[in-house]
């Protein structure tokens, strides 16, 4: 197996995973509109969560919004990272049902590494 260029891997992660992840997150925040968000929120849920101040409302809206968006964005960028790593480590998708909780298997130093 070829020697792994960790510096190139670090550069890939910074430029193709982390930077786009945070750029996307920033764009989402810049497009956030209170009117749009409030249309999707159930007012009874706000009361049930004891949200009575503008500060609590802002925290609730931001955390709810970011949580949902981050999962989508992060999943997309992690997929890019996995594809890149699978090329470096001779990775392949684990057989369904064969390994519980294992999605990918990488080869390193003639050993299988599960992820």
N, C-alpha and C positions, 0 to 999 in steps of 0.2 A: 504494500500500500504506500502511496506517496506521502511525503511529509506534509502535514497540514500547515497552511499559511494562516496562522491565527490573526496576524495583522490585517490581512485581506478580509477575514471573517468579521473582525471588529469594524472595519470600514463599511462592509456590507450592512451590518446591523445598524450602524449609525445613520447611513445614508438611505438605505432602502426599507428600513423597518421603523426605527425610532423617530427620525425626522418627519416622515410622512404621517406617522401616527399622531404626533403632537400638532402638526400642521392641520390635519383633519379635525382634530379636537378643537383647535382654536377657531377654525372656520365655523364649526357648529355653534360654538359659543357666540361668535359674532352675528350669526343669523338668528339667534334665539330671540323670540318675541314673546313678551308677557301675554299679549292677547291670544296668540296661537296656543301657548301652553295652557292657559286657563280654560280655553274651550275644551281641552281634552281631560281636564281634571274634574273629578266629582267633588262638589262642594261638601258633601257629607263626609267624604274621606278626610278632607282637611279638618273638619270639626272632630272627627273620631281620632285623628292623630294629634289633637290638641294644638293645632296651628292657629294661633290667635294674633300674632304680631307680624308685621311686615318682614322682620328679620327671619323669623321661623319659616314664613312662606317662601322667601327667596332661597333659603337653605334647602328646603324640601323640593322646590322646583328644580334647582340646579342639580342636586344629588340624584333625583329621579331621572332627569333628562340625560345627564352625563353617564349614569350607570347603564342605561339601555344602549346609548350610542357607543360607549366604549367597548361593550361586548362585541358589537358588530364590527367596529373598526379594528379592534385588537385581533379578532379571529382572522380577518382578512390579511393583516400584516404578519401574523404568526404563520399563516399558510405559506407566505413568501419565504419566511425564514426556514421553515421545514423543508421546502423544496430545495433551497440553497444548501442546507446541511445534508440533505439526502444525497446530493451530488458529491459533496466532500467526503462523507462517511459511507458511501455505498449503501444508502438506506433503502428500505422497502417497506411497504404497508404490511402490517401483521395480518395473518389470516383471521377472519371473523370467528370468534368463539374459541380459538385456540389459546389465546392469551387474554386473560381477564384484565381489563383496564389498560391494555397496551395498544397503542395506535400504530406506532412505527418501531422498526428495528434497524439499528445502524451497526455497521461492522467497523471495529476499530482494533488495531493490533491483533487481527485474526480472531476477535471475540465479538459476540453479538451484544449490543447494548440496547436495552428496551427503553422506549419513551412513551 
